[in-house]
Amino acid sequence: MSASGSKGTSVAQRLDSLRAEIARHNRLYYVQDAPVISDAEYDRLMKELMALEESHPDLITPESPTQRVGAGPLPAFKSVRHAVPMRSLGNAFNPEDVLAFDKRVGDTLRDAGMAAADGQVEYVAELKFDGLAVSLRYEQGRLAQAATRGDGQTGEDITGNIRTLRSVPLQLVGDFPEVLEVRGEVLMNRSDFDSLNQAQQRRREKIFVNPRNAAAGSLRQLDPRITATRPLRFFAYGWGEIRIRHDGQTEQFRQEAGQASMPRPTHAQMLDWFEQFGLPVNGVRKVVKGAEGLLAFYAETGGARAQLPFDIDGVVYKVNSLAAQEVLGYVARAPRFALAHKFPAQEETTTLVGIEVQVGRTGAITPVARLKPVFVGGVTVTNATLHNEDEIRRKDVRVGDTVIVRRAGDVIPEVVGPVLDLRPEGTSLFVTPRTCPVCGSAVERLEDEAISRCTGGLFCAAQRKQSIAHAAGRKALDIEGLGEKLVDQLVESGRVKSLADLFTLNALELASYQRMARKSAENLMAALEQARTPELGRLLYALGIRHVGETTARDLARHFGSVEAVMQADETELLKVNDVGPVVAGSIIRFFAEAHNREIIAALAAAGVHARAPAALAGGGQRLAGRTLVLTGTMPTWTRDDATRHILAAGGKVSASVSKKTAYVVAGEEAGSKLAKARELGVPVLDEDGLKALLGM
């Protein structure tokens, strides 16, 4: 070897050594809070590394500690579709909710033959951080992508910003997986928050309201160099997609229904596993048993809450066994095996200066308290819910009262009640107005309801706006580009008086509205054109029939096959539909009994809106009635939601786990353990074309 070659090797070795040493000190300082060297010594190591890289730029690597300073500003954040959805949690606000949760979990596991010998469920209890949820994707141990939670399905690409966080390893250590998608929270310590605000004040720049607000704002900077100056931290608490390579074969894991065959058998062991790779996992967590153990952790954490360096708004309970998590599964967008237990809301007093009413999509008249501004739980509150007239009378709240305001669950401001000793003279009780403040129609209250409603229906502009916004939503007609502000303009101008009027718009007139350029108008017209042929279930949901949610709308579509058949159905026929009871049936009948609603249906048809019948009805029957299918991997043209929708429409069921009762497993690319389980049990395996053939498509 030549002298120059030997020198190059020694420089590369020193660079590797420095990077590894600095990364170790970052973990000790930012993750373990146990530094072993002084700041001056750390700075010396960084200066040496920077000097060597400056002299040898060809040896700079993306995971080097010097690359955390942040790249140049971005024009906008790109969208990222999560490989596995980032789900929300159900909430508990009192011990009774926790006892009920533990009972539900215990009963389900007992029925599945998975009860523990002592009858108590084992849980992991953790902190509920008050920060911003993110997902970090590591490929071959290197940080490849980071994204916000977004709507749970799609988030924003914040990779450049996350790379600036010193608590986030750019390169994992140890025997890491081929792919690891780790979920966690970005937050800011209170002391760092105070220092940041002091610096902001000195520069006469924006003062942040609370640490969560500061963390979220810092992480969503289009210029990562700004994020690099903010003292953000990250803690991991969950995962999405994981791929591990064994003997030349890649095994894929996805936490979609717990998955019994994960790399480790329990949630606690998964978190311990993450720590081995250098990922930060908060140490305030405990494995406990039963509701008694959960409530003890809650009380202990609540007592120590003020001593924590960062804000939390509760604790989180998760069933520890991943096999048990698989059995428990999910409901809607939340897991049945986990629960967030919120701390009591923070309270303050202020003056109730007025009570106004708002009109909702279904005509509900909701009284709203107008308050003298008060700082509660980190935000300035000027409005709070009063629920309904009965609640106001029960609490005896009057205009002019000094009232106690709290942020229920640290989120929704509400008036708890008045401070009677401070009540001024001459106050009077609130009375719901007899006419709608928006359209002047009569306000009525049914005997069995606590809420008064405007009888104006779609004649009422307030209901019209919210009905159209509801119909344009993702779960309804999915009209992209039709936002709340544009709906307001269309209704207020008188151009759109009903849902059907949307389909008579043209690009030229749309472009004349505020904040609507030609391209935006053309894109909206394309979305409206696509919405002319919605699935029947989506159209029924879009109509905004009271008590008819997304699932009920889909069940009605499967049973009747057309809007006309639903319109003509009597109570006897409606009660044959899954989960439709007398209340829902009555609501459907009343909706279609209204002349203006029937006129809108006719106008939609005249505007060229024709719903597509469910696949099962279009294809001539419930082809998959009574059969359970499992989906795994990525299909060529269908998303998992597409496949699920077609299977349900054909009368089938979709399960998250494979068993002897599974009729078929539909496997796409990168199918993981579910495919192996199907082969082990002899369950037939289909690809996308096979599924379509089964559906008669």
N, C-alpha and C positions, 0 to 999 in steps of 0.2 A: 504493500500500500504506500502511495506517495505521501509526502509530508502534508500537502494541502488537503488530501483526502482524509488523513488522520485528524487534522485540525477541524474539518467540517463535521466529522463524526463527533468530536468532543464538544463542539458548540451545540449540536442537536441533542446530545445527551444532557448537557447542562440546561438547555431549554426545557426538556422533558422533566428534569428534576425540579426546576423552579416552578413549573406549572403544577406539578403534583403537590409540591410543598405548599404553595399558595392556596390551592384548592382545599387541602387539608385544613389549613388555618381558617379559611372561609367557613368550612363546616363546623369547626370548633367554636368560632365566634358567633356566626349567624344562626346555626342550627342547634348546637348543644349549649350555647351560652357558657362556654368553658375555655376562653382563650389561654394559650400557654406562652405567647410572646407579646411584647409591647407593641404599641402602634408604630413606634419608630422603627422597630425591627421589621415589621410587616411592610412599611413603606420602603425600607432598604431593599427587600426582596423584589417588590414591584418595580422599583427603579432599575434594578439590575436586569429584570426580565424585559422591560421596555427598551433599555439600551441595546441588549442583544438582538431583539426583534427589529429595531431600527437599523442595525448594521446588517441583519440577515433577513430582509422582508420576505424572501422566498420560503422561509421556515415558519412563518406565522400560520397558525391553525385557527379555525373558527371557534374552537372550545377554549382558546387561551383566555386567561383572566383579563388580559388587556383589551379584549374585544367586547367588554360589557359597556363601553362608554356610549354606545348607541349610534346607529347609522343616521343618514339624513332624513328629513321629514317625508312622510308618505302623502300622496294626494287624497287617499281615503283607505279605510279598512276593507280588506277583501272578506267575503263570506267563507265560512268553513262549516261543512256538514259533519257533525260528530259521527264517528264510526259506530258508537253506541250512545243512545240518548242520555242527556244529563237530566235526571229526574228531580222533581221537588219532593218535599216530605210533608206528611200530614202533621198537624199541630195538636199539642195538648196544652191546656192552660191551668189545669187543676189536678189534684191526686186522683179524682174519679176517672178522668180521661186515661191516666196511666194504668189504673187498675183494669179498666175495660180493655185497653190495648193488650195487656199481659194475659187477660182471660181469653181474648180472641186468638192470640198466638198459641197459647197452651191448648185450647180446645182443638184447633186445626192440627197441631202436631200430634195430639193424642189420637185423633181420628185417622191420621196417617201412620200410626204405629211408631212414632218417633219421640214419644215422651221420655224424659229422663227418669232414672230410677227413683229419684226423690220427688218427681213431679214438677220440678221447677225449671223454667227456661233459663238458659245462660245467655247473657247479653254483654255487649261491649258498650260502655257509657263514655261519651266523649264530649268535648266542648262544642257549642254551636257558635262559631266565629261570626262576628259582625263585619264582614268584608265583602269581597267580590269573588264569586265562584269561577274557576278557570279549569281548563283541561290542558295538560302538557303531554305531548307525544314524543317519545324517545324511540329512535330507530338505530339499531346497532350501538346502543348506549349513548348516542348523541341527541341533544335536544333538536328535534326536527321541526316542530310546530307547536304553537300555543294559541288557545282560543278562549274567548269568553263563553259563558253558558248560553247567552242569547235566549231563544225561546225553548231551549232544551234539545231541539233538533239541529239548529243552525246557529253558529256564533260568529264572532268577528276575529280575524287573524291578528293577534297581538304578539307574534313571535319576537319581533324586534324589541318591543318593550319588556317582555318577560326576560329576555337575555340580559337585561341590565340589573336584574335582582340578584344580589350576591348570595341569597339563601337558596337560589335555584341552581343546581349543578348543571353545567353545560355538557358534562361528560359523566355518566354513571360509573361507579366503581364496582368491583366484584364480578360475580357470575350473573350478569344482567340478562334479561330476555332479549330476543331479537327485536320485538316491538313491545313497548310498555306505554300505555295511555294512563296517566295518573291524574286523578281529580283532586282538587283542593281549593284553598281560599287564600287570596291575597289581601293583606291587611296592613295596618300601620300601628305601631305602638303609640300609646298616649303621649309619652315624653317626646317621641319623634314628631308627633303631630303638633305639639306645642312649639317645638323648635321651628318647624316648617312655617307655622303661622306667624311667628315672630319675624322670620326672614321675609315672608310675604309682606308683612306690615312695613318693614323697613324699606322695601322696594315699592311700596304703595301699590301692591298688586292684590288680587282677589284673596280674601280671607275664607278659609274652608270652615264649614259648619261643624263637622265632626270627623273623626278618623276614617269612618267608612266612606264618607263623601270625598275626603281627600284621596283615599286609596283608589276609588273608582275613577275619579278625575285624572289621577296621575297615570293610571294604567291605560286610559283611553286617549292619551296624547298622540297626535299624528306624528310628532317629532320625538323619537325615542331618546334623544339627548336630554329632553326635559325630564322624562321618566327616570333617566339615570341619576338625576339630582335628587330624587324623592326617596325617602327611607322606607321602602316597601319590603314586606316579608311574606313568605309563603309557607303554608302547612298542608301536607297531603293527608287525605282521609278516605280516599276511595279510588276506583279504577274503572276504565272502560275496556278497550281491547288489549289483549295480551297475546303475544305469539312467542313460543319457545321452540327452539330447534333441538331435536334429539336424534342422533344417529342419521343425520341427513334428511330427516322428516320434520316439517313444521307443524306444531300443534297450536290451534287457535282457541283462545278463551275469550268470552264476552260476558260481562256481568249484565245480563238482560233479565234473568229470573233467578239470580243467585248463583247458579251453576255449582253442582256438587263436585265436579271434576276440575276445580281451580288448582293453581299451583300449590296452594296451601289450603287445609281443610276448614280454617276458621278465619273470621274477619280480623281478629286480634293478631293472628300469625301472619296474615297478609301485610298488616301495617309494620310488623317487625321485619318482614322480608324487605319492604321498601327501605327501611333504615339501613339495611345492609348495602344498598346501592348508593348511599349518601344522600337520600331524599329526606327532607325535614318532616318529621311527624311529631306533633305536640305530645309531650310526656304526660299531660293531665288526662289520662284515660284509665279505665279500670274494667276488668271483667267481673260482672256481678250476677247474682241469681235472683230471679223473680221480681215482682213489683216492689217488694221491700228493699231489695238491693238498689233498684232504680231510684226510688224516692230518697234513699239515704245518700246516694251520689248527688242527687239534685240539691238536697239540703246542704251537703258539705261544700259543693261548688258555689252555691248561692252565698254562703258565708264567707268564702274566700274570693268572691268576684272582684271586690274593690282592690285586692292585692295583686291581681293579674296585671301584666304590663299592657295588655290590649283589651278592647271591649268584646264582650260576648253578650248575646241576648237570650241564652238558654243553654240546654244540653241536648244531646242527641243519643237516642237508644237504638241499637241495632242487634238483631238476633245474631249470636256469634257463629253458630254453625252455618256454613255456606250450603250444605245439603238441606238444612231446614229452611234457609232463605229461598231455595229453589221450590220447595213445596208451598211456601207461603205466597210467592209470586208478587204480582202487582195489581193494583186497582187504579183505573184511569191513568194518571201521570205519576202516581206515588207508589212506593213499595209498601206491601203489607207487613214487611219484617222490620220496619224502621219507624221512628217517631221523633219529632222535635218537641221538647218540653220547654215552653217559653217561660221566662221569668216574669214576675208581676210588672205591669206597665208602670212607667214613671208618671207622676202626677204633679200638677201645678194648679194654682188658682188664677182666675182672670174674670173679666166682666162680660156677661152676655149682652151684647148691644142690639141684637135683633134676631128674629126667627123668620127665615124665608122658606119657600117650598120649591122643590125641584120636581120635574115631571120625567119619569123614566120611560123606557121603550114600551112597556106594557101599560103605561098610564099611571103607574104607581106614584102617589103623591108623598114625597119624602121631606119632612121638615129638616132644615139645616141650620145649625147655630152659627151666627156671625159673632165672632169673638174679638175682643181687644187683643191684639197680637201678644202671644205668650210663647216662651221658649220651653218646649217639653221634649225630653228624650233626644236632644240633639237637633231639633228642627223648630222653626218658628211656625206656630199654628194660628190660623185666623178663622178656620171653619172646622166644624165637628158635626158628626151625625147625631141626630136625636131619634132616629128609627121611625117612630110613628106617634100619633096623638096619645094613644093609651100609655106609651112609655113616658111621654112628657108629663102626663097627669100623675102617673105613678111616682115619678121622681119629684114632682111639683117644681118644675123648672119654669122660671118666668123671666121675661125681658127686664134687664136692669139688675138681675141677681149677680152676686159674686159666685162663680161656679168652679167646681173642681174638674179639671180637664186631664185626661190621660190618653196615652197612645196605646190602645188595646193591642196586645201582642207586639208592642214596640213598632206598630205600623199604622193602624187606623185611629185617628183622633176621635174621642167620644167624650160627651159630657157625663160625668158620673153623677152629679147632683149639685144642689145649691148649698151655700153656707148660710143657713137661715138667720143666724144672728146678725148678718150684714145685709139682710133684705131691705131695700128702701120702701117707703110708703107708696101706695097707689099702683102696685103691680097687679096684673091680671093674667088669668090662665090663657094659654094658646088654644085657638079654635081653628081646625082645618077649614080653609076657604070652601065655600059652596060652589064656586065656579073655578075653572082652570085658569091660572094666571097667564097661560100662554095663548089659549084659543077661546076662552070664555065658555067652553062647554060645561055642562053640569058635572059635579064631582059626586060620586056615590060610593057607599061602603056596603059590601055584602055582609050578611049577618055572621057568616062563619069566617070572616077575614079581619085581620087587624089593620089592614092597609086600605086607605081610600084611593079611588082611581078616577082619572079623567075619562069621561065617556066619549070623548071626541074621536078616539081611534086615530086612523091615519089622516083625519082632518086636522088633527093637532100637530103643529110644526115640530114640537119637541119630540113627540112620538115618531113622527115621520123621519126626522134626522137620525134618531137612534135605531129605528127599524132598518133604514137603508144601510147604515154603518154595520149593523149586525149581519144583514144579508150579504154584504161585500166581504165579510170575514173569511179567513182561511178555511174554517170548517164548513162554511156555507158555500157561496158561489165563488169564493176565492178570486175576487176582482182586484188584482194587484194595481196599485196606483190610485185607488179611490180612497183617499184618507179622510179623516174627520173634518179637516178644514175645507176641503173641496166639497164634501157633502153639505156642510153649513152654507157655503156659497150657492150651491145648486138649489137648495131648499129655500133659502132666504130670497133668492132672485125670482122664485116662483116657477123656475124651469122644470124642476123635478117635484111632482106632487105625490108620486107613488113609485114603487120599485120598477114598474113597467116603463116609466118615463126614462130610466137610465138607458134603455135599449133603443131609444129614439134620438139619442145624442149624436152629434157628428164632431169630427176632429176640429173643424174650423171654429165652431162656437166654444168648444172646450178650451182651445188655445187663448180665448179672450178672457178667461178667468184668471184671477190673481195667482201668481206663482206657477202658471201653467204655460210651458213653452210648447212649440210645435211638436217636438220629439216626445214630450211627456203626453201630449194629447193623443198622438198616434199609438203610443204604447198602451194607453188606457183603452183606446178603441179596440186594439187587438185583444186585450184582456176581456172586454165586454163581448166580443165576438166568440171567444172561447167559452164564456159563461152562458151562451145561448143554449148549449146542450149539456146541462149538468146532469149528474146522477140524480135519480128521483129522490133519494134520501137527503141529498144536499139541498135540493129545492124546497122540500118540505121543512127542513130545518131553517132555511133562509126566510120562510114566511113569518117566522117569529111567533108561532102558535104557543100560547102560554102552556107551560108544563111539558112541552115537547122538546126534549133535548136532542143531541146528535144521535144517541143510541136509539131512542124511541122513534125518531124520524126514519132511521135505517130499517127498523123493524116494521114500521108501517109500510115502507116502500116494498119490502120483501113480501108482505102479506097481500097488499092490494095491487101493486104493479102500476098504478097510475094515479095522478092527482084526482081525476074525475071519480075514481072508485072510492078514494078516501072521502071526498066531498059528499058522496051519496050514502056512505055507511051510517047505519044506526048504531045505537049503543051496544046492542047484542053482538053485532059483527065486530065492532071495535074492541070489545072485551076479549075477543079471541086472540088478539095480538099480545105477544110476550110483554109482560110488565105494564100493560095498559089496564088501569083500574077505573072505577067510576069517575074519579076527579079528572083524570087525563081525558077520558072519553067525553065527559061533559064539556071540557075546554075545547076539544076539537070540534064538537058539534056546534057550540056557540060561535066559534070562529067562522065556520063556513056558513052559518045562518045569517051573518052580517052581509048585507047587500054589497057594501063597498069592498069587502074582501073577495067576494065572487067576481066583482068587476075587475079587480086587480089580476085575478087568475086569467080572466078572459083577455085582458089587455096584454098580459105577458105572452099569451099564445099568439095574439095579433102582431106582437112585436118580434115574433119568430123564436120565442123561447120554448123549447120542447124538451122535457126531461127524458133521459134514457132509463128504460126499465132495468131493474137489477139483472145481472147475468143469468141467475137461475130461472127467472121468469122468461127472459128473452130466449133462453136456450131450451125452454120446455120442461122445467121441473127442478126439484131440489136434488140435484145430482149427488151432492155430498152429505145428504141428511144423515145425521148420526155418526159421521166419521170425523176423527180427529187427525189433524196434520201438524207437522212440526217443520218450521222453516229454518234453514241454516245457510250461511255463506251469502255471496252476492250474485244475483241473477243478471243475465245480459241486458234485459230491457225493462223488467219490472223492479220496482222498489219493494221492500218488505211490506210497506203499507198497501201497495197495489195488490200484491198477492193475497194479503190478509182480507182485503175488501172483497175480492172475487170469491175467495173460499167461504166467507161468511154469507155472501149473497147466494151461494149455491147450497146453503143449509149446513155447511160444515163448521167445525170448530178449529181454532189454532191454539196449540199448546206450546209452552216454552221448553218442555222437557220430553224426552223420548221414553216410552214405556211399552209394555207388551200390548197395550190397548191402542197404540198409535197405528193408524191405518197406513199413512205414508209419511216419509221424510222427503221434503223438497230441498235438494242440495244445489247450491251454486258454487262459484269459485271460492276458494279459501274456506271451505266448510271445515269445521273443527270437530270437537269431541262428540257432537250430536250425530254426525255421520258415522263415526266409529261405533257409537252405541247402537245405532240402527242396524249396522252390519252384525254386531254381536247378538242382537235379539232377532235377527232375521226379518226386520221390518222393510217392506219394499221402498226403494229409493227412486225418486223422480227428479228430472231436471226441469227447467222452465217449460220446455216444449211438452214434456210429459204431463205437467200440471195443466197446461192449456188444453191438451187433448182430453184429460180427465174432466175438465170443465165444459168440454164440447165447443171449444173456441177455435 
